[in-house]
Each structure stands twice: as C-alpha cells, then as structure tokens.
Amino acid sequence: MDLQVLAVSDNKKIQNSIIKKIKELINYKNLEPGDKLPSERMLSDRFNVSRSNVRFAIQKLEFFGLLKSIPQSGTFVANIGVIAMNGMINDILSLDQPDFKSLVETRILFELKTVKLAAIRRTDEDLKHMKETLDAYSEKIMNKENAVQEDLLFHLAIAKASGNSTMNTFMLAITPEIITNFEKYHVCDKNQAFLAIKEHAEIYEAIKNQDTMLAKKKMKIHFKMLYQYCYNI
C-alpha cells in the first residue's frame, strides 16, 4: 500500500480517537450548549497527540455543526442537546470515505438542483464569474492541458450563483475529493473534454437566459458520460 495512503489512514484513526475523547470529555464534565472546551494545547497534552490532529478533529466537528470556534475566544459546544450530539458523533465516527460512485451520484443530484436555482437567482456578477471560469476551462483544453480544476471552478461558480450558502459550502467541501478521483481515474479523455466546452457554454447560456428547465436538461446531458463512466470502472 502507498505510504501516503497509510499516513492518511493513520491520521484518520488518530482524529477519530480524538473526536471520541472530546465526546467523552463533554459527557464527563456535563458540558452544555455554549460551554467552552479546553484549548487545543491543553487537549493535545491531555490526549497525548499533536495539536494539528486536535485541530483537524475540531474542524471536523465544526463542519457538522457540533462545535463552534470563535477567534480569540476559543471553541464552544454547539446549541444542540447531549443526546443528539452523542448520536451524531457516533454516526460521524462510523462514516466511511465516500467511494467514487457515491460521490458522483451525490454530485449529480446536487447540481441538478443548484443549476435551477442559479438560473433563477444569478446576478450579473455571477454571470461574469461563470464566464471567466468557462473561458479558463476552454483555454486549457484548447492548449491540450489538464483542466480538471477549471472544470470544477465552473461548477463551483454555478453553486455560488444558486444563492444558497449551504449548497455552496457543500460543493466546496466535496470538490477536493472530486478533483482527486478525476485525476486518479483519468475520467475525461480529449474528446469528452472538447465536448464539455460546448456543454458548459450551453449550461451558461441557459442560466444567463434564466431558463430553469433548459439549464437542468443541459446539466443532465453534461453528466451523462460521467454517470456511464462511473458505472463502468
């Protein structure tokens, strides 16, 4: 097994162990919503782990809304009940790394919704940003360069244009994993990449014209090859 993969796996085990210990600390000290956790340094010493692993564990719990960090003040227990918190932490600890198929399925379902919202809510500034990412992608493809990141930036621009901060945050969260998998599986060949220029442009025009049904239709067409590829690997 690749040493980098082993390192990531080991870090995940350490961070999950820290999350479990934070849960036990909250229960042992009967911490309530709004109560402050010990500092990263104190938790690092208490759990005998590095501060970076403590920080990543806290960030993970923040992502799921269980903790809240306030600059210059510290980290606090979120405003949810102990029963819900314990249940959610147990679920977080049992989470597996998403496989490529589930990532693709989630992304497709998600983006079919965001593209419709983007068509309704897009601003002139959103359109400008979208066009910039579209042009950057086209330029990379025409120069026969890898354009996975530019591709995802176009889709991130659509998520931003949806006007839904939760959807935008979710898209940002899964983008690094999408980039890694696209590069790992060499998803887009040259012919598909050139075709994607046209598909991106059609999606952009539908959003620009605020045609929600056409925007969704064009996005479905755009994802057809990805969906088929995903189930053939």
C-alpha positions as CSV (number, residue, x, y, z in Angstrom):
1,M,0.0,0.0,0.0
2,D,1.2,3.5,-0.8
3,L,2.9,5.2,2.2
4,Q,0.8,8.4,1.7
5,V,-2.4,6.3,1.9
6,L,-1.2,4.7,5.1
7,A,-0.4,8.1,6.6
8,V,-3.9,9.4,5.7
9,S,-5.5,6.3,7.2
10,D,-3.4,6.6,10.4
11,N,-4.3,10.3,10.8
12,K,-8.0,9.5,10.4
13,K,-7.7,6.9,13.2
14,I,-6.0,9.4,15.4
15,Q,-8.5,12.1,14.7
16,N,-11.5,9.7,15.2
17,S,-9.9,8.8,18.5
18,I,-9.7,12.5,19.5
19,I,-13.3,13.0,18.5
20,K,-14.3,10.1,20.7
21,K,-12.3,11.6,23.6
22,I,-13.9,15.0,23.1
23,K,-17.3,13.4,23.2
24,E,-16.3,11.6,26.5
25,L,-15.0,14.9,27.9
26,I,-18.2,16.7,27.1
27,N,-20.2,14.0,28.8
28,Y,-17.8,13.6,31.8
29,K,-17.8,17.4,32.5
30,N,-21.5,17.7,31.7
31,L,-20.7,20.5,29.3
32,E,-23.8,22.2,28.0
33,P,-24.5,24.3,24.8
34,G,-22.3,27.4,24.9
35,D,-19.7,25.9,27.3
36,K,-16.1,26.3,26.4
37,L,-13.8,23.4,25.6
38,P,-10.2,23.4,26.8
39,S,-7.7,24.9,24.4
40,E,-6.0,23.0,21.6
41,R,-2.8,22.9,23.5
42,M,-4.5,21.5,26.6
43,L,-6.4,18.9,24.6
44,S,-3.1,18.0,22.8
45,D,-1.4,17.4,26.2
46,R,-4.4,15.6,27.7
47,F,-4.8,13.2,24.8
48,N,-1.1,12.9,24.0
49,V,-1.4,13.8,20.4
50,S,-0.2,16.6,18.1
51,R,-2.0,19.9,18.0
52,S,-2.6,19.6,14.3
53,N,-4.6,16.4,14.8
54,V,-6.6,18.1,17.6
55,R,-7.2,21.0,15.2
56,F,-8.4,18.7,12.4
57,A,-10.7,16.8,14.7
58,I,-12.3,20.1,16.0
59,Q,-12.7,21.3,12.4
60,K,-14.5,18.1,11.5
61,L,-16.9,18.5,14.4
62,E,-17.3,22.2,13.4
63,F,-18.2,21.2,9.9
64,F,-21.0,19.0,11.2
65,G,-22.2,21.9,13.5
66,L,-21.3,20.2,16.8
67,L,-18.7,22.7,17.9
68,K,-18.2,26.4,17.2
69,S,-14.8,28.2,17.2
70,I,-14.7,31.9,17.8
71,P,-11.4,33.7,17.1
72,Q,-9.6,35.0,20.2
73,S,-12.2,33.3,22.4
74,G,-12.0,29.5,21.9
75,T,-14.1,26.5,20.9
76,F,-17.6,26.1,22.3
77,V,-20.2,23.3,22.4
78,A,-22.9,24.0,19.8
79,N,-26.5,24.7,20.8
80,I,-27.9,21.1,20.5
81,G,-28.9,18.6,23.1
82,V,-26.5,16.0,24.6
83,I,-28.5,13.0,23.2
84,A,-28.4,14.4,19.6
85,M,-24.7,15.3,19.9
86,N,-23.7,11.8,21.1
87,G,-25.8,10.2,18.4
88,M,-24.3,12.5,15.7
89,I,-20.7,11.9,16.9
90,N,-21.3,8.1,16.8
91,D,-22.5,8.5,13.2
92,I,-19.5,10.7,12.3
93,L,-17.1,8.0,13.7
94,S,-18.8,5.3,11.6
95,L,-18.5,7.3,8.4
96,D,-16.5,5.7,5.6
97,Q,-14.6,7.6,2.9
98,P,-17.0,8.1,0.1
99,D,-16.4,5.8,-2.9
100,F,-16.3,7.3,-6.4
101,K,-19.7,6.1,-7.4
102,S,-21.5,7.5,-4.4
103,L,-19.6,10.8,-4.9
104,V,-20.7,11.0,-8.5
105,E,-24.3,10.2,-7.6
106,T,-24.4,12.8,-4.9
107,R,-22.8,15.4,-7.1
108,I,-25.3,14.8,-9.9
109,L,-28.4,15.0,-7.7
110,F,-27.0,18.1,-6.0
111,E,-26.0,20.0,-9.2
112,L,-29.3,19.4,-10.9
113,K,-30.8,21.4,-8.1
114,T,-28.2,24.1,-7.9
115,V,-28.3,24.8,-11.7
116,K,-32.1,25.5,-11.5
117,L,-31.6,27.9,-8.5
118,A,-28.7,29.6,-10.3
119,A,-30.9,30.2,-13.4
120,I,-33.5,31.9,-11.1
121,R,-31.1,33.8,-8.8
122,R,-28.0,34.6,-10.8
123,T,-26.7,38.1,-10.8
124,D,-24.6,40.0,-13.4
125,E,-21.6,39.4,-11.2
126,D,-22.4,35.7,-11.0
127,L,-22.5,35.5,-14.8
128,K,-19.2,37.4,-15.2
129,H,-17.5,34.9,-12.8
130,M,-19.1,31.9,-14.6
131,K,-17.9,33.2,-18.0
132,E,-14.4,33.7,-16.6
133,T,-14.2,30.1,-15.4
134,L,-15.8,28.9,-18.7
135,D,-13.1,30.7,-20.7
136,A,-10.3,29.5,-18.5
137,Y,-11.5,25.9,-19.0
138,S,-11.8,26.3,-22.8
139,E,-8.3,27.8,-23.0
140,K,-6.7,24.9,-21.1
141,I,-8.5,22.3,-23.3
142,M,-7.5,24.1,-26.5
143,N,-3.9,24.1,-25.3
144,K,-4.2,20.3,-24.6
145,E,-3.6,20.9,-20.8
146,N,-5.3,19.2,-17.8
147,A,-8.4,21.3,-17.0
148,V,-10.0,19.3,-14.1
149,Q,-9.6,22.2,-11.7
150,E,-11.0,24.7,-14.2
151,D,-13.9,22.4,-14.8
152,L,-14.8,22.2,-11.1
153,L,-14.4,26.0,-10.8
154,F,-17.1,26.4,-13.4
155,H,-19.4,24.2,-11.3
156,L,-18.5,26.0,-8.1
157,A,-19.5,29.2,-9.8
158,I,-22.9,27.7,-10.5
159,A,-23.2,26.6,-6.9
160,K,-22.4,30.2,-5.8
161,A,-24.9,31.6,-8.2
162,S,-27.6,29.4,-6.6
163,G,-27.7,31.9,-3.8
164,N,-27.8,29.1,-1.2
165,S,-24.9,29.3,1.2
166,T,-25.4,25.7,2.4
167,M,-25.3,24.3,-1.1
168,N,-22.2,26.4,-1.9
169,T,-20.5,25.2,1.3
170,F,-21.3,21.6,0.4
171,M,-19.9,21.9,-3.1
172,L,-16.7,23.4,-1.7
173,A,-16.4,20.5,0.7
174,I,-16.6,17.8,-1.9
175,T,-14.6,19.5,-4.6
176,P,-11.1,18.3,-3.4
177,E,-12.3,14.7,-3.4
178,I,-13.8,15.1,-6.9
179,I,-10.5,16.5,-8.2
180,T,-8.5,13.7,-6.6
181,N,-10.8,11.0,-8.1
182,F,-11.0,12.6,-11.6
183,E,-7.2,12.6,-11.7
184,K,-7.0,9.1,-10.2
185,Y,-9.4,7.5,-12.7
186,H,-8.5,9.7,-15.7
187,V,-12.2,10.5,-16.2
188,C,-12.1,12.9,-19.1
189,D,-10.5,11.9,-22.3
190,K,-9.7,14.5,-25.0
191,N,-12.9,14.0,-27.0
192,Q,-15.0,14.4,-23.9
193,A,-13.1,17.5,-22.8
194,F,-13.7,19.2,-26.1
195,L,-17.4,18.2,-25.9
196,A,-17.6,19.6,-22.4
197,I,-16.6,23.1,-23.7
198,K,-19.9,23.1,-25.8
199,E,-21.9,21.6,-22.9
200,H,-20.5,24.2,-20.4
201,A,-21.4,27.0,-22.8
202,E,-25.0,25.7,-23.2
203,I,-25.4,25.5,-19.5
204,Y,-24.1,29.0,-19.1
205,E,-26.5,30.4,-21.8
206,A,-29.5,28.7,-20.1
207,I,-28.6,30.2,-16.8
208,K,-28.0,33.6,-18.4
209,N,-31.5,33.4,-20.0
210,Q,-33.0,32.2,-16.7
211,D,-34.4,29.1,-18.4
212,T,-34.6,26.7,-15.4
213,M,-35.8,23.7,-17.3
214,L,-33.3,24.0,-20.1
215,A,-30.5,24.6,-17.5
216,K,-31.4,21.3,-15.8
217,K,-31.7,19.5,-19.1
218,K,-28.3,20.7,-20.3
219,M,-26.7,19.7,-16.9
220,K,-28.2,16.2,-17.2
221,I,-26.7,15.9,-20.7
222,H,-23.4,17.1,-19.4
223,F,-23.3,14.4,-16.6
224,K,-24.5,11.6,-18.9
225,M,-20.9,10.5,-19.8
226,L,-19.7,10.8,-16.3
227,Y,-22.5,8.7,-15.0
228,Q,-21.9,6.0,-17.6
229,Y,-18.1,6.1,-16.9
230,C,-18.7,5.8,-13.2
231,Y,-20.6,2.5,-13.6
232,N,-18.1,1.0,-16.0
233,I,-15.0,1.3,-13.8
